[in-house]
Amino acid sequence: MIELEIVQKKQNRILIIVCINFLLFLILFGGMGYVTWQSAALVNQLKGNLVEAEQTIAELKDRFQRIDTDEIVERLVASASAQLKESLTHVISESDLKVPITQMSERLYATQETIEKTNQAIIGIHETVKGLDNEEISKLVTYYILKDLGDGLHKAAEKNKPDSMVDPSSID
């Protein structure tokens, strides 16, 4: 009879251990399901962000390819010409016959220096802009946007990482 009680107690302990193991497996698989669901949600969000970034990059690339450098230089020249015309008109309108010729010539000389500096700046800008390749600019813009986006996606993944997630580099 004592042996029967001992066997029955062992069976009860085994049943309790099996039930506890079953509950632990349920918790484990529930947690794995939750982590899988969170991963899928994060991947979907990242896919949406990537599609949006690709659209923005394509739009920027198209804008850069449509830039007409000659038109930019023409606008710059027109603006500089208008400013110089205004400066000359101002110098001439302020001068009257009472002002000595030396003062008037100093003002005109200062205006001439401004014209020469503006001309040199316009030539420099034109040479710089002429050397720009729209395709190369769009590639650089694309590179930096994707690089920043990649850093942002990495930070977003790290931010949304579950607290209980084990670092893969620590497993060995």
Secondary structure, DSSP 8 states (H G I E B T S, - for coil): -HHHHHHHHHHHHHHHHHHHHHHHHHHHHHHHHHHHHHHHHHHHHHHHHHHHHHHHHHHHHHHHHH--HHHHHHHHHHHHHHHHHHHHHHHHHH--TTS-HHHHHHHHHHHHHHHHHHHHHHHHHHHHHHT--HHHHHHHHHHHHHHHHHHHHHHHHHHTS-TT---GGG--
